[in-house]
């Protein structure tokens, strides 16, 4: 039962079971819970709990009060064990435990900034707020937090975020004006940002403050930083950015794709002098970018020289972006010279390059590295022909178990498992399309009172002319509208008109469209290349259900306009 609960002490003492907060009672009862939590599973006798709560000034009935607190907390759902004649709480879901674990992890991480940020996000105010006592623990935790904030500023400076670090340190100095390390770090951040005069003024202010408040001179570290800045010490210059990390964050709810991830990882890490070029093709919003990013993060250790990411649909100069990413600040104006420089600078480097949303081979070809260069992942709605040595993976919908796993992450495991048949039906209806599951899951999460059976009747596009359209319809259909906009008129017409039936033959489509068999076959193959239809046997094609619902809505709207 304990593992189903999570606790906070880095702020007011609070507890949750799932998303529901537990009422913990009056302050002294919360204090009893806090004492047990901070013991991290070590049992305390009633007498020890009394001593911790009242510090020698306990009331006459203190032991009885402690037992009453324990009983009430148990009744509220807190799993307090009776052990060794005393009480204990064994849980790993305690924010201070996670905070200290992250601090330890940051000490060995080569790029600790993200770990330290995660640790500091666990804080929600003064530790154990509103409770008497605990002063020694508050002081200890406050010192750990101060050190973590300083370490984060140092990590940001090391990673080139000088302006951000300087701003954070200004706040820290205002809170701790006599602490010297934040001023030393701020001097370094300002100097690296090209603000030498401001860096030296930080030292001057520190000197005046320390002399007036304590009659002291700045310590050796602060004086050494001043000396090095005055001497323009070359070692203070920013380190060259040799290990870019441009991938977007991995999706926290990413589910499934285990076989695809394994196959891509194997292809990207094979030992060969040739450049692995992997293509992921599939329908708009099927999860191509999410998979590429997920694989990139999973294989981060295999690409120690960096990971680059360019969205080709949004970039005006993708080759210039790539060159900037590897530290070329003034790339050549000639496209051929830029491409040659890109190949030269990346030869022999263990890097990963993700080229997202590619439309044709011509825009990708100049971006490919030379022999023994970075590995490449390309994502595209259609397979790009004419790229030598590219190996393509077609991405379809999630499998049924993967769809259910994603649904559980979106609306909760208990809710899915209460209605297994309805959950299966909902997963089947979405065809495993991630953006459909995401939109449906968001709608269900916003309506915790809906059963899945009721949701199955209420979700979906209404009939044409209805006074309102559910918001999830727009989220589901926007990628399909984009895909349909890319189609020639004849293909867009066929995609809409053929949706009266979920599956059809080439001959049946020929009759509906009024086209010769040969022209119809070519047209249907083109729709299959765009992943808007699926081949389902010799001369047969079918719609996935979300696509058919979209196509039927477009056909109905066309009929209304006529």
C-alpha positions in Angstrom: 0.0 0.0 0.0 2.8 2.4 0.8 4.2 2.3 -2.8 0.8 3.7 -4.0 1.3 6.8 -1.9 3.7 9.7 -2.3 4.8 12.2 0.3 6.2 15.7 0.4 8.2 17.4 3.2 10.1 20.0 1.0 7.3 22.5 1.8 4.2 21.7 3.8 3.9 18.0 4.8 1.5 16.5 2.3 0.5 13.0 1.0 -1.3 11.7 -2.0 -2.7 8.4 -3.1 -2.6 8.7 -6.9 -4.0 12.2 -7.7 -6.0 12.4 -4.5 -4.5 14.3 -1.6 -4.8 12.7 1.8 -6.1 14.7 4.8 -3.4 14.4 7.4 -5.0 16.2 10.3 -3.7 18.9 12.7 -0.1 20.1 12.8 1.1 17.8 15.6 -0.3 14.8 13.8 1.5 15.9 10.6 4.7 16.4 12.7 4.4 12.7 13.8 4.1 11.7 10.2 7.1 13.8 9.3 9.3 12.3 12.0 8.5 8.8 10.7 9.1 9.8 7.1 12.5 11.3 7.9 13.6 8.1 9.6 13.3 6.4 6.1 12.1 3.1 7.5 13.9 3.0 10.8 11.4 2.1 13.6 10.8 4.6 16.4 9.4 3.6 19.8 6.5 5.6 21.2 8.9 7.2 23.7 11.3 8.2 20.9 8.4 9.7 19.0 7.4 11.7 22.1 10.9 13.0 22.5 11.1 14.0 18.8 7.7 15.8 19.0 8.0 17.6 22.3 11.8 17.7 23.1 11.5 17.0 26.8 8.4 19.2 27.4 5.8 16.6 26.6 2.4 16.6 28.2 1.4 13.9 30.7 -0.6 11.9 28.1 2.0 12.2 25.3 2.3 8.4 24.6 -1.4 8.1 24.3 -1.5 11.1 22.0 1.2 9.5 19.8 -0.8 6.3 19.5 -3.8 8.3 18.6 -1.9 10.2 15.9 -0.7 6.9 14.4 -4.2 5.4 14.5 -5.7 8.4 12.7 -3.0 8.5 10.1 -3.6 4.8 9.4 -7.3 5.4 9.1 -6.5 8.1 6.5 -4.6 5.5 4.5 -1.0 6.0 5.5 0.7 2.6 5.8 2.5 2.9 9.2 4.0 -0.5 10.2 4.3 -1.8 13.8 7.9 -2.9 14.0 10.3 -3.6 16.9 7.9 -2.3 19.5 7.6 1.0 17.6 6.4 2.5 14.3 7.9 2.9 10.8 7.0 4.0 7.3 8.9 2.4 4.4 8.5 4.3 1.2 10.7 5.4 -1.7 8.1 8.0 -2.8 9.3 10.8 -0.6 10.5 14.1 -2.2 13.5 14.6 0.1 14.7 11.0 -0.7 14.4 11.8 -4.4 16.1 15.2 -3.9 19.1 13.7 -2.3 19.3 10.9 -4.9 19.3 13.4 -7.7 22.0 15.5 -6.0 24.2 12.4 -5.8 23.5 11.6 -9.4 24.4 15.1 -10.5 27.9 14.8 -8.9 28.8 12.1 -11.4 26.8 13.4 -14.4 29.0 15.0 -17.1 26.1 17.5 -17.9 24.4 17.8 -14.5 22.2 20.9 -15.2 19.0 19.0 -16.1 19.4 16.7 -13.1 19.9 19.6 -10.7 16.8 21.4 -12.2 14.8 18.3 -11.6 16.0 18.2 -8.0 15.1 21.8 -7.3 11.7 21.5 -8.9 10.8 19.2 -5.9 10.8 22.1 -3.5 7.5 23.8 -2.7 8.5 26.3 0.0 10.1 26.0 3.5 10.7 22.4 4.5 8.2 21.0 7.0 6.3 24.4 6.9 3.9 25.0 9.7 5.4 22.5 12.1 7.2 23.3 15.3 10.7 21.9 15.8 12.7 20.3 12.9 15.1 23.4 12.9 18.2 21.3 12.4 16.6 19.4 9.5 15.5 22.7 8.0 19.0 24.1 8.2 20.5 21.0 6.7 18.1 20.9 3.8 18.4 24.7 3.2 22.2 24.3 2.9 21.7 21.4 0.4 19.4 23.5 -1.7 21.8 26.5 -1.7 24.6 24.3 -2.8 22.4 22.8 -5.5 21.4 26.2 -6.8 25.1 27.2 -6.9 26.0 23.9 -8.7 23.2 24.5 -11.2 24.6 28.0 -12.0 28.1 26.5 -12.4 26.6 23.9 -14.8 24.7 26.5 -16.8 27.9 28.5 -17.1 29.9 25.4 -18.2 27.2 24.7 -20.8 27.2 28.2 -22.2 24.0 29.6 -20.6 25.8 32.6 -19.2 22.9 35.1 -19.1 20.6 32.6 -17.5 23.1 31.8 -14.8 23.8 35.5 -14.1 20.1 36.1 -13.5 19.7 33.1 -11.2 22.8 34.2 -9.2 21.4 37.7 -8.8 18.4 36.2 -6.9 20.6 34.0 -4.9 22.9 36.8 -3.9 19.9 38.9 -2.8 18.9 36.0 -0.5 22.4 35.2 0.8 24.4 38.5 0.5 27.4 37.3 2.6 27.8 34.0 0.7 30.9 34.4 -1.6 30.5 31.5 -4.1 27.5 33.0 -5.8 29.4 36.2 -6.4 32.4 34.3 -7.8 30.2 32.4 -10.2 28.3 35.6 -11.2 31.6 37.2 -12.0 32.5 34.3 -14.3 29.1 34.3 -16.0 29.2 38.0 -16.7 32.8 37.8 -18.0 31.9 35.0 -20.3 28.9 37.0 -21.5 31.3 39.8 -22.5 30.3 42.0 -19.5 33.8 42.5 -17.9 33.0 45.8 -16.2 29.9 44.4 -14.6 31.9 41.3 -13.4 34.4 43.6 -11.7 31.6 45.6 -10.1 30.3 42.4 -8.5 33.7 42.1 -6.7 33.6 45.8 -5.7 30.2 45.5 -4.1 31.1 42.3 -2.3 34.3 44.0 -0.9 32.3 47.0 0.4 29.6 44.8 2.0 32.0 42.4 3.7 34.1 45.3 5.1 31.0 47.2 6.4 29.2 44.1 7.8 32.0 41.9 9.1 35.2 44.0 8.8 36.6 41.3 6.4 38.2 41.3 3.0 36.8 39.0 0.3 38.1 35.4 0.5 40.9 33.9 -1.7 38.5 32.5 -4.4 36.8 35.8 -5.0 40.1 37.7 -5.1 41.6 35.1 -7.5 38.6 35.5 -9.8 39.1 39.3 -9.8 42.8 38.9 -10.6 42.1 36.5 -13.5 39.5 38.8 -15.0 41.8 41.8 -14.8 44.5 39.7 -16.5 42.1 38.5 -19.2 43.1 34.9 -18.2 42.6 32.7 -21.3 41.4 29.9 -19.1 38.3 31.9 -18.3 37.1 31.9 -21.9 34.0 29.8 -22.7 34.8 26.2 -23.7 34.1 25.4 -27.3 30.7 23.8 -27.9 32.0 20.5 -29.2 29.1 18.3 -28.0 25.8 19.8 -29.1 22.6 18.3 -27.7 19.7 19.6 -29.8 17.2 16.8 -29.5 13.7 17.9 -28.2 12.9 16.2 -24.8 11.6 12.6 -24.9 7.9 12.3 -24.4 7.1 11.4 -20.8 4.2 9.2 -21.9 6.0 7.5 -24.7 4.7 4.0 -25.0 5.4 0.9 -27.1 7.6 0.8 -30.3 9.9 -1.6 -28.6 10.6 -3.6 -31.8 11.1 -0.5 -33.9 13.4 1.0 -31.3 15.5 -2.1 -31.1 15.8 -2.4 -34.9 16.7 1.3 -35.3 19.2 1.1 -32.5 20.9 -1.9 -34.1 21.0 -0.2 -37.5 22.5 3.0 -36.0 25.2 1.4 -34.0 26.6 -1.2 -36.4 30.4 -1.1 -36.7 31.1 0.2 -40.2 32.9 3.0 -42.0 29.8 3.7 -43.9 27.3 6.3 -42.6 24.1 4.7 -41.2 21.1 6.5 -42.8 17.8 5.4 -41.4 14.4 6.6 -42.7 11.1 6.5 -40.8 8.1 7.0 -43.0 4.4 7.2 -42.0 1.2 9.1 -41.8 1.2 12.6 -40.4 1.2 12.5 -36.5 1.8 8.7 -36.4 4.8 9.3 -34.1 7.8 9.4 -36.5 9.5 12.4 -34.8 8.7 11.0 -31.3 10.3 7.7 -32.2 13.4 9.4 -33.7 13.8 11.5 -30.6 13.2 8.5 -28.3 15.9 6.5 -30.1 18.3 9.5 -30.0 17.9 9.8 -26.2 18.2 6.0 -25.7 21.5 5.9 -27.6 23.0 9.1 -26.2 26.1 7.3 -24.9 26.7 6.0 -28.4 27.1 9.5 -29.8 29.4 11.3 -27.4 30.3 14.0 -30.0 26.7 15.3 -30.0 23.2 15.1 -31.4 21.8 17.5 -33.9 18.2 18.1 -34.8 16.7 20.1 -37.7 13.0 20.5 -38.6 13.2 20.8 -42.4 9.6 22.0 -42.6 10.5 25.1 -40.4 14.1 25.8 -41.3 15.0 28.3 -44.0 18.7 27.2 -44.0 19.0 23.7 -42.6 22.7 23.4 -43.7 23.6 26.6 -41.9 21.8 25.4 -38.8 23.8 22.2 -38.8 27.1 24.1 -39.3 26.2 26.5 -36.4 25.4 23.4 -34.3 29.0 22.1 -34.7 30.5 25.6 -33.9 30.9 27.1 -37.4 29.9 30.7 -36.8 30.5 32.1 -40.3 29.5 29.4 -42.8 30.4 29.9 -46.5 27.7 31.6 -48.7 28.1 29.0 -51.5 25.8 26.0 -50.9 28.4 23.6 -52.4 31.2 25.0 -50.1 28.9 24.7 -47.1 28.1 21.1 -47.9 31.8 20.3 -48.3 32.6 22.0 -45.0 29.8 20.1 -43.3 31.2 16.8 -44.5 34.8 17.7 -43.6 34.0 18.9 -40.1 31.9 15.8 -39.2 34.2 13.1 -40.6 35.3 10.8 -37.9 32.8 12.2 -35.3 30.4 9.9 -33.4 27.3 12.1 -33.8 23.6 11.6 -34.6 21.8 13.9 -36.9 17.9 13.9 -37.0 16.4 15.5 -40.2 12.8 15.8 -39.4 9.8 16.3 -41.8 11.8 15.8 -45.0 9.7 16.3 -48.2 12.1 15.2 -51.0 15.5 13.7 -51.6 16.9 16.9 -53.0 16.6 18.8 -49.8 18.2 16.0 -47.8 21.1 15.1 -50.0 23.3 18.1 -49.2 22.8 17.5 -45.5 24.1 13.9 -45.5 27.6 13.6 -44.0 30.6 11.9 -45.8 32.1 8.5 -45.1 32.8 7.8 -41.5 30.6 10.7 -40.5 27.5 11.0 -38.2 24.6 8.6 -38.2 21.4 10.0 -39.7 17.7 9.6 -39.0 15.3 11.0 -41.6 11.5 11.3 -40.9 9.1 11.8 -43.9 5.5 11.3 -44.7 6.5 9.4 -47.9 9.6 7.3 -48.6 12.3 9.4 -50.3 13.7 7.6 -53.3 17.1 8.4 -54.6 19.0 8.4 -51.3 21.8 5.9 -51.5 22.1 3.4 -48.6 19.0 4.7 -46.8 17.1 2.0 -45.0 13.4 2.7 -44.4 11.0 1.7 -41.7 7.3 2.2 -42.2 5.6 3.3 -38.9 2.0 2.2 -38.4 -0.3 2.5 -35.4 0.5 1.1 -32.0 -0.3 -2.5 -31.3 -3.4 -3.2 -29.1 -1.3 -3.8 -25.9 0.8 -0.7 -26.6 -2.4 1.4 -27.2 -3.8 0.2 -23.8 -0.5 1.1 -22.1 -0.6 4.6 -23.6 -4.2 5.0 -22.5 -3.2 3.9 -19.0 -0.5 6.6 -18.8 -3.0 9.2 -20.0 -6.0 8.4 -17.8 -4.7 6.0 -15.1 -4.3 2.3 -14.9 -7.3 1.7 -12.5 -9.7 3.5 -14.9 -8.6 1.4 -17.9 -8.6 -1.9 -16.0 -12.1 -1.3 -14.5 -13.5 -1.6 -18.0 -11.2 -3.9 -20.0 -13.7 -4.7 -22.8 -14.5 -1.0 -23.3 -10.8 -0.1 -23.2 -10.1 -2.7 -25.9 -12.9 -1.4 -28.0 -11.6 2.2 -27.7 -8.1 1.1 -28.6 -9.5 -0.7 -31.7 -11.5 2.3 -32.7 -8.4 4.5 -32.7 -6.4 2.0 -34.8 -3.4 2.6 -32.5 -2.9 6.1 -33.9 -1.0 8.0 -31.1 -2.4 11.4 -31.7 -6.0 10.0 -31.7 -5.2 8.2 -28.4 -3.7 11.4 -27.0 -6.7 13.5 -27.9 -9.2 10.9 -26.6 -7.1 10.4 -23.5 -7.0 14.2 -22.8 -10.8 14.3 -23.2 -11.3 11.4 -20.8 -8.8 12.9 -18.3 -10.8 16.1 -18.3 -14.0 14.1 -17.6 -13.1 11.7 -14.6 -16.8 11.0 -14.1 -17.2 9.4 -17.6 -17.1 5.6 -17.9 -15.3 4.3 -21.0 -18.6 2.9 -22.2 -20.2 6.4 -22.0 -17.1 7.9 -23.6 -17.4 5.6 -26.6 -20.9 7.0 -27.3 -19.9 10.7 -26.7 -16.6 10.9 -28.5 -16.2 11.4 -32.2 -17.2 13.9 -34.9 -20.9 14.9 -35.0 -22.9 15.0 -38.1 -22.3 17.8 -40.6 -24.2 20.9 -39.6 -24.1 20.2 -35.8 -24.0 23.3 -33.6 -20.6 22.4 -32.0 -17.6 20.2 -32.7 -15.7 18.6 -29.7 -12.2 20.1 -29.3 -10.6 16.7 -29.7 -11.8 16.5 -33.3 -9.6 19.4 -34.2 -6.5 17.8 -32.5 -7.1 14.5 -34.3 -7.9 15.9 -37.7 -5.3 18.7 -38.1 -2.5 16.4 -39.2 -4.9 14.7 -41.7 -5.9 18.1 -43.1 -2.2 18.8 -43.6 -1.7 15.5 -45.4 -4.8 16.0 -47.5 -3.6 19.5 -48.5 -0.4 17.9 -50.0 -2.5 15.7 -52.3 -3.2 16.6 -56.0 -6.9 17.3 -56.6 -7.7 13.9 -58.1 -6.2 12.0 -55.1 -8.0 14.3 -52.6 -11.3 13.6 -54.4 -10.7 9.9 -54.4 -9.7 9.9 -50.7 -13.1 11.5 -49.8 -15.4 9.7 -52.2 -14.2 6.1 -51.5 -14.9 6.4 -47.8 -18.4 5.1 -48.0 -17.0 1.6 -47.4 -14.1 0.6 -45.2 -12.6 -1.7 -47.8 -12.9 -1.9 -51.6 -11.3 -3.4 -54.7 -9.7 -1.5 -57.6 -12.6 -2.4 -59.8 -15.1 -1.0 -57.3 -13.1 2.2 -56.9 -12.9 2.6 -60.7 -16.8 2.6 -60.8 -17.2 5.1 -58.0 -14.6 7.4 -59.4 -15.5 7.0 -63.0 -11.9 6.3 -64.0 -10.3 3.6 -66.1 -8.9 0.6 -64.1 -5.3 1.5 -64.8 -5.6 5.1 -63.8 -7.5 4.0 -60.6 -4.8 1.5 -59.7 -2.1 4.2 -60.0 -4.1 6.7 -58.0 -4.8 4.2 -55.1 -1.1 3.3 -55.0 -0.3 6.9 -54.6 -2.7 7.2 -51.7 -1.1 4.1 -50.1 2.3 5.7 -50.5 1.0 8.7 -48.5 -0.3 6.2 -45.9 -3.9 7.3 -46.3 -4.9 3.9 -47.5 -3.5 0.4 -46.6 -3.2 -2.4 -49.2 -5.2 -5.4 -48.0 -4.6 -8.0 -50.6 -4.4 -8.3 -54.3 -6.0 -5.2 -55.8 -7.7 -4.3 -52.6 -7.3 -1.4 -50.2 -8.8 -0.3 -46.9 -9.1 2.7 -44.6 -7.9 2.8 -41.0 -11.0 3.9 -39.0 -9.8 7.4 -37.9 -8.9 8.2 -41.5 -12.2 6.9 -42.8 -14.1 9.0 -40.3 -12.1 12.1 -41.4 -12.6 11.2 -45.1 -16.4 10.7 -44.6 -16.7 14.1 -42.9 -14.9 15.8 -45.8 -17.2 14.0 -48.3 -20.3 15.1 -46.4 -19.1 18.7 -46.3 -18.5 18.6 -50.0 -22.0 17.3 -50.6 -23.4 20.1 -48.4 -21.6 22.7 -50.5 -23.0 21.3 -53.6 
